[in-house]
Amino acid sequence: MIDEVIYVLMIQKMKETTSIRDVAALKRKMLRDKSIWKDCLNPVEIFFKYIDQLTALGNLEILNIEYSTSKIALEISREHFLFPRDALHAACCKAHGITNIATNDRDFERAQWLNVWNP
């Protein structure tokens, strides 16, 4: 999940600093201009400080992804037609007994009724 948040933070920062709205064009511009890339990492650094505070307070636990979870993701992707990243999220939930997920990704609505996990 952390990689998803980082990606969104970088793209949103880029949208704030330019009139470009097409994500592919934003990414191309970021890769061409290293100073823009570094600027887009500023909100990511703030995000990591926040994550560090939450974990230090005991209000958040960061879980690692095991290789076996990646294999579960492959099966979920194959069976339920989820893209690999979404399937990996579902597999992590399944592997760790997580029954609730906060998301605005509509694919997870489909995954719920496919019994990828039982909310």
Contacts in CASP RR format, 6 or more apart in sequence:
PFRMAT RR
TARGET T0000
AUTHOR 0000-0000-0000
METHOD contacts of the structure
MODEL  1
MIDEVIYVLMIQKMKETTSIRDVAALKRKMLRDKSIWKDCLNPVEIFFKY
IDQLTALGNLEILNIEYSTSKIALEISREHFLFPRDALHAACCKAHGITN
IATNDRDFERAQWLNVWNP
1 89 0 8 1.000
2 51 0 8 1.000
2 62 0 8 1.000
4 85 0 8 1.000
5 47 0 8 1.000
6 44 0 8 1.000
6 47 0 8 1.000
9 40 0 8 1.000
9 43 0 8 1.000
9 44 0 8 1.000
9 47 0 8 1.000
10 30 0 8 1.000
10 40 0 8 1.000
10 41 0 8 1.000
10 43 0 8 1.000
10 44 0 8 1.000
11 23 0 8 1.000
11 26 0 8 1.000
11 27 0 8 1.000
11 40 0 8 1.000
12 43 0 8 1.000
13 39 0 8 1.000
13 40 0 8 1.000
13 42 0 8 1.000
13 43 0 8 1.000
14 20 0 8 1.000
14 26 0 8 1.000
14 29 0 8 1.000
14 30 0 8 1.000
14 36 0 8 1.000
14 40 0 8 1.000
15 21 0 8 1.000
15 26 0 8 1.000
17 36 0 8 1.000
17 39 0 8 1.000
18 26 0 8 1.000
18 29 0 8 1.000
20 26 0 8 1.000
20 29 0 8 1.000
29 36 0 8 1.000
30 36 0 8 1.000
30 37 0 8 1.000
30 40 0 8 1.000
31 37 0 8 1.000
51 60 0 8 1.000
51 62 0 8 1.000
54 60 0 8 1.000
55 61 0 8 1.000
55 62 0 8 1.000
63 92 0 8 1.000
63 96 0 8 1.000
65 88 0 8 1.000
65 92 0 8 1.000
66 95 0 8 1.000
68 95 0 8 1.000
69 88 0 8 1.000
69 91 0 8 1.000
69 92 0 8 1.000
69 95 0 8 1.000
70 88 0 8 1.000
70 91 0 8 1.000
72 91 0 8 1.000
72 94 0 8 1.000
72 95 0 8 1.000
73 84 0 8 1.000
73 87 0 8 1.000
73 88 0 8 1.000
73 90 0 8 1.000
73 91 0 8 1.000
73 92 0 8 1.000
74 84 0 8 1.000
74 87 0 8 1.000
76 82 0 8 1.000
76 87 0 8 1.000
76 90 0 8 1.000
76 91 0 8 1.000
76 94 0 8 1.000
76 111 0 8 1.000
76 116 0 8 1.000
77 83 0 8 1.000
77 84 0 8 1.000
77 86 0 8 1.000
77 87 0 8 1.000
79 114 0 8 1.000
80 87 0 8 1.000
80 90 0 8 1.000
80 110 0 8 1.000
80 111 0 8 1.000
80 114 0 8 1.000
80 116 0 8 1.000
82 90 0 8 1.000
82 107 0 8 1.000
82 110 0 8 1.000
82 111 0 8 1.000
82 116 0 8 1.000
83 107 0 8 1.000
86 105 0 8 1.000
86 107 0 8 1.000
86 108 0 8 1.000
86 111 0 8 1.000
89 101 0 8 1.000
89 108 0 8 1.000
90 108 0 8 1.000
90 111 0 8 1.000
90 116 0 8 1.000
90 117 0 8 1.000
92 98 0 8 1.000
93 99 0 8 1.000
93 101 0 8 1.000
93 116 0 8 1.000
93 117 0 8 1.000
94 116 0 8 1.000
94 117 0 8 1.000
97 117 0 8 1.000
98 117 0 8 1.000
99 117 0 8 1.000
99 118 0 8 1.000
99 119 0 8 1.000
100 119 0 8 1.000
101 108 0 8 1.000
111 117 0 8 1.000
112 119 0 8 1.000
END
